Amino acid sequence: MPHFLRAAFALLLLAAAPISAAAPPGGTIRVRLETSAGAIVVAVDPRHAPRTSANFLAYVDDGRLDGTIFYRAARRASYPKFGFIQGGIETDARRMLPPVPLEPTTKTGLKHEDGTISMAHGSNYDGATGNFSIMVGGNPFLDARPGNRGYAAFGQVVAGMDVVRRILAMPTGGGTGPMRGQMLARPVRLIKAVRMDGVAKPTGKPKPWLFNYR
């Protein structure tokens, strides 16, 4: 084969080769949250928050977050553009996995900064299940401090903060206790959560929310 033909053939092979996705930052694992308001991509940090990250990824890999909602927008009274949004399984016991112990920020070194994703407490204050929050602006009062273990930060939004801010600005009302006035008037659907890096590791546990009961 003439040299110029060999060179052209090599170029064609290179063009046809699949392009590898860029590695996630710092060994993190990206998860894409498809919502009715747009897509959000978070980078979960298993190196610093291994238990919390594994818990969140189990919900993702099992499809337990698919078809759930973002239901809360907690805005600061003094500066409404800051606060956090919250979503997940709410109190749906059919989707719930056993709670994992809290990994405080004093242990992980992760803080509740702009774009941080953090697990909400379950019914057991020291554990987390399938509800999570995403910060808009810094929320240091959610970090651990003397007398308060705070919440478990475990990753960061890497794309879609415009969607997060849009959800935070949506009309709210209802709710009781610390959630009073913070429930979204029209919840945002979390259509699907998909792991973008590595191999999914479903738990193999039953999925009763998929069954139709009569």
WOHUJO-V313921 format. One record per pair of residues at least 6 apart in sequence whose ideal C-beta (glycine too) atoms are under 8 Angstrom apart, sorted by the first residue. I is the first residue (numbers start at 1). GAP is how many residues later the second one is. D is the distance in whole Angstrom. If there is no record, write none. Layout:
BEGIN
I & GAP & D
I & GAP & D
END
This chain:
BEGIN
1 & 8 & 8
21 & 175 & 7
21 & 176 & 7
23 & 174 & 8
24 & 6 & 5
24 & 19 & 6
24 & 134 & 8
24 & 172 & 8
24 & 173 & 5
25 & 18 & 6
25 & 133 & 7
26 & 17 & 8
26 & 19 & 7
26 & 21 & 7
27 & 19 & 8
27 & 20 & 6
28 & 15 & 4
28 & 16 & 6
28 & 17 & 5
28 & 18 & 7
28 & 19 & 8
28 & 127 & 7
28 & 128 & 8
28 & 169 & 8
29 & 14 & 7
29 & 15 & 5
29 & 17 & 6
29 & 24 & 7
29 & 28 & 7
29 & 166 & 7
29 & 167 & 8
29 & 168 & 5
29 & 169 & 6
30 & 11 & 6
30 & 12 & 7
30 & 13 & 5
30 & 14 & 8
30 & 128 & 7
30 & 165 & 8
30 & 166 & 4
30 & 167 & 5
31 & 10 & 7
31 & 11 & 5
31 & 13 & 6
31 & 25 & 8
31 & 26 & 7
31 & 29 & 5
31 & 162 & 6
31 & 163 & 7
31 & 164 & 6
31 & 165 & 6
32 & 7 & 6
32 & 8 & 8
32 & 9 & 5
32 & 161 & 7
32 & 162 & 5
32 & 164 & 6
33 & 6 & 7
33 & 7 & 4
33 & 8 & 7
33 & 9 & 7
33 & 32 & 8
33 & 127 & 8
33 & 157 & 6
33 & 159 & 8
33 & 160 & 5
34 & 156 & 8
34 & 157 & 5
34 & 158 & 5
34 & 159 & 7
34 & 160 & 7
35 & 35 & 7
35 & 128 & 7
35 & 132 & 8
35 & 153 & 5
35 & 154 & 6
35 & 155 & 5
35 & 156 & 6
36 & 152 & 5
36 & 153 & 4
36 & 155 & 7
37 & 33 & 8
37 & 126 & 5
37 & 129 & 6
37 & 130 & 6
37 & 151 & 5
38 & 122 & 6
38 & 124 & 7
38 & 125 & 4
38 & 128 & 7
39 & 120 & 7
39 & 121 & 5
39 & 124 & 7
40 & 94 & 7
40 & 117 & 6
40 & 119 & 7
40 & 120 & 4
40 & 121 & 8
40 & 123 & 5
40 & 124 & 6
41 & 116 & 7
41 & 117 & 5
41 & 118 & 4
41 & 119 & 6
41 & 155 & 7
42 & 75 & 5
42 & 92 & 8
42 & 113 & 5
42 & 114 & 7
42 & 115 & 5
42 & 116 & 7
43 & 112 & 5
43 & 113 & 5
43 & 114 & 8
43 & 115 & 5
44 & 9 & 5
44 & 12 & 6
44 & 13 & 6
44 & 73 & 8
44 & 110 & 6
44 & 111 & 4
45 & 8 & 6
45 & 63 & 8
45 & 65 & 7
45 & 109 & 6
45 & 110 & 5
45 & 111 & 7
46 & 7 & 4
46 & 8 & 7
46 & 11 & 8
48 & 60 & 5
48 & 61 & 6
48 & 62 & 6
48 & 106 & 8
49 & 54 & 5
49 & 59 & 5
49 & 61 & 6
49 & 103 & 6
49 & 104 & 7
49 & 105 & 4
49 & 106 & 8
50 & 53 & 8
51 & 49 & 5
51 & 50 & 7
51 & 52 & 6
52 & 48 & 7
52 & 51 & 5
52 & 56 & 8
52 & 67 & 5
52 & 76 & 6
52 & 100 & 5
52 & 102 & 4
53 & 101 & 5
53 & 102 & 7
54 & 46 & 8
55 & 42 & 7
55 & 45 & 4
55 & 64 & 7
55 & 73 & 6
55 & 74 & 8
56 & 61 & 8
56 & 63 & 7
56 & 76 & 7
56 & 98 & 7
56 & 99 & 8
57 & 138 & 7
57 & 144 & 7
58 & 6 & 8
58 & 39 & 6
58 & 143 & 7
58 & 144 & 8
58 & 145 & 5
59 & 6 & 5
59 & 29 & 8
59 & 30 & 8
59 & 36 & 8
59 & 38 & 7
59 & 71 & 5
59 & 134 & 7
60 & 133 & 5
60 & 134 & 7
60 & 135 & 6
60 & 140 & 8
61 & 134 & 6
61 & 139 & 4
61 & 140 & 5
61 & 141 & 5
61 & 142 & 7
62 & 35 & 8
62 & 140 & 5
62 & 141 & 6
62 & 143 & 7
62 & 145 & 7
63 & 129 & 8
63 & 130 & 8
63 & 144 & 7
64 & 25 & 6
64 & 31 & 5
64 & 33 & 7
64 & 66 & 6
64 & 143 & 8
64 & 145 & 8
65 & 23 & 7
65 & 24 & 7
65 & 65 & 7
65 & 125 & 6
65 & 127 & 8
65 & 128 & 4
66 & 124 & 7
66 & 125 & 7
66 & 126 & 5
66 & 127 & 6
67 & 122 & 8
67 & 123 & 7
67 & 124 & 7
67 & 142 & 8
68 & 19 & 7
68 & 20 & 6
68 & 21 & 5
68 & 22 & 7
68 & 24 & 8
68 & 27 & 7
68 & 62 & 8
68 & 122 & 5
69 & 18 & 6
69 & 21 & 8
69 & 118 & 4
69 & 119 & 6
69 & 120 & 6
69 & 121 & 6
70 & 15 & 6
70 & 16 & 7
70 & 17 & 4
70 & 97 & 6
70 & 114 & 7
70 & 117 & 6
70 & 118 & 4
70 & 120 & 6
71 & 15 & 7
71 & 16 & 6
71 & 19 & 6
71 & 112 & 6
71 & 113 & 6
71 & 116 & 5
72 & 13 & 7
72 & 14 & 4
72 & 15 & 7
72 & 61 & 8
72 & 100 & 8
72 & 103 & 8
72 & 107 & 6
72 & 110 & 5
72 & 111 & 6
72 & 112 & 7
73 & 10 & 7
73 & 12 & 5
73 & 13 & 8
73 & 94 & 6
73 & 95 & 5
73 & 96 & 8
73 & 97 & 6
73 & 99 & 5
73 & 109 & 6
73 & 111 & 6
74 & 9 & 5
74 & 10 & 5
74 & 11 & 8
74 & 12 & 7
74 & 105 & 8
74 & 108 & 5
75 & 6 & 8
75 & 7 & 7
75 & 8 & 4
75 & 93 & 6
75 & 97 & 8
75 & 107 & 8
76 & 6 & 5
76 & 7 & 5
76 & 61 & 8
79 & 58 & 8
80 & 89 & 8
81 & 55 & 7
81 & 56 & 7
81 & 84 & 7
81 & 87 & 8
81 & 88 & 8
82 & 54 & 6
82 & 55 & 3
82 & 56 & 8
82 & 57 & 8
83 & 53 & 6
83 & 54 & 7
83 & 56 & 7
83 & 85 & 6
84 & 34 & 8
84 & 49 & 5
84 & 50 & 6
84 & 51 & 5
84 & 52 & 6
84 & 55 & 6
84 & 58 & 8
84 & 84 & 8
85 & 48 & 7
85 & 49 & 5
85 & 51 & 7
85 & 79 & 6
85 & 82 & 5
85 & 83 & 5
86 & 34 & 6
86 & 45 & 6
86 & 46 & 7
86 & 47 & 5
86 & 48 & 8
87 & 44 & 7
87 & 45 & 7
87 & 101 & 7
87 & 103 & 6
88 & 32 & 7
88 & 41 & 8
88 & 42 & 5
88 & 43 & 4
88 & 44 & 5
88 & 102 & 8
89 & 6 & 4
89 & 7 & 6
89 & 40 & 7
89 & 41 & 4
89 & 42 & 6
90 & 41 & 7
92 & 117 & 7
94 & 114 & 4
94 & 115 & 4
95 & 35 & 6
95 & 114 & 5
96 & 26 & 8
96 & 33 & 5
96 & 34 & 6
97 & 32 & 6
97 & 33 & 7
97 & 106 & 7
97 & 108 & 7
99 & 23 & 5
99 & 24 & 8
99 & 25 & 5
99 & 28 & 3
99 & 29 & 6
99 & 30 & 5
100 & 27 & 6
100 & 28 & 6
101 & 25 & 6
101 & 26 & 6
102 & 19 & 8
102 & 24 & 5
102 & 25 & 7
102 & 26 & 7
102 & 47 & 6
102 & 49 & 8
102 & 50 & 5
103 & 49 & 5
103 & 51 & 7
104 & 40 & 4
104 & 45 & 5
104 & 46 & 6
104 & 48 & 7
105 & 6 & 6
105 & 7 & 7
105 & 38 & 4
105 & 39 & 5
105 & 45 & 6
105 & 46 & 8
105 & 47 & 8
105 & 48 & 6
106 & 37 & 8
106 & 38 & 4
107 & 37 & 8
108 & 44 & 7
108 & 45 & 7
108 & 46 & 7
110 & 6 & 7
110 & 43 & 4
110 & 44 & 7
110 & 45 & 8
111 & 27 & 8
111 & 29 & 7
111 & 32 & 6
111 & 42 & 6
112 & 6 & 6
112 & 23 & 5
112 & 26 & 7
112 & 27 & 4
112 & 28 & 6
112 & 29 & 8
112 & 30 & 4
112 & 31 & 6
112 & 38 & 8
112 & 39 & 7
112 & 41 & 6
113 & 22 & 7
113 & 25 & 5
113 & 43 & 8
114 & 21 & 6
114 & 22 & 7
114 & 23 & 5
114 & 24 & 6
114 & 47 & 8
115 & 19 & 7
115 & 20 & 6
115 & 21 & 8
115 & 41 & 5
115 & 42 & 4
115 & 46 & 6
115 & 49 & 8
116 & 18 & 7
116 & 19 & 5
116 & 23 & 8
116 & 37 & 5
116 & 39 & 7
116 & 40 & 6
116 & 41 & 8
117 & 15 & 6
117 & 16 & 7
117 & 17 & 5
117 & 18 & 8
117 & 36 & 7
117 & 37 & 6
117 & 38 & 5
117 & 39 & 7
117 & 40 & 7
118 & 14 & 7
118 & 15 & 5
118 & 16 & 8
118 & 17 & 7
118 & 24 & 7
118 & 33 & 5
118 & 34 & 6
118 & 35 & 5
118 & 36 & 7
119 & 9 & 4
119 & 12 & 7
119 & 13 & 5
119 & 14 & 8
119 & 32 & 7
119 & 33 & 5
119 & 35 & 7
120 & 8 & 7
120 & 11 & 4
120 & 12 & 6
120 & 13 & 6
120 & 31 & 7
121 & 6 & 7
121 & 7 & 6
121 & 30 & 7
122 & 6 & 6
122 & 7 & 4
122 & 9 & 8
126 & 23 & 7
128 & 24 & 6
133 & 18 & 7
134 & 23 & 6
134 & 30 & 5
135 & 7 & 8
136 & 25 & 8
136 & 28 & 6
136 & 29 & 6
136 & 32 & 5
142 & 8 & 6
142 & 9 & 5
142 & 11 & 8
143 & 7 & 5
143 & 8 & 8
143 & 10 & 8
144 & 6 & 4
157 & 7 & 6
167 & 17 & 8
167 & 21 & 5
170 & 14 & 6
170 & 15 & 7
170 & 16 & 7
170 & 18 & 7
171 & 13 & 7
171 & 14 & 4
171 & 15 & 7
172 & 9 & 6
172 & 10 & 5
172 & 11 & 6
172 & 12 & 6
172 & 13 & 6
173 & 8 & 6
173 & 10 & 6
173 & 12 & 6
174 & 6 & 8
174 & 7 & 7
174 & 9 & 4
174 & 11 & 8
175 & 6 & 6
175 & 7 & 5
175 & 8 & 4
END
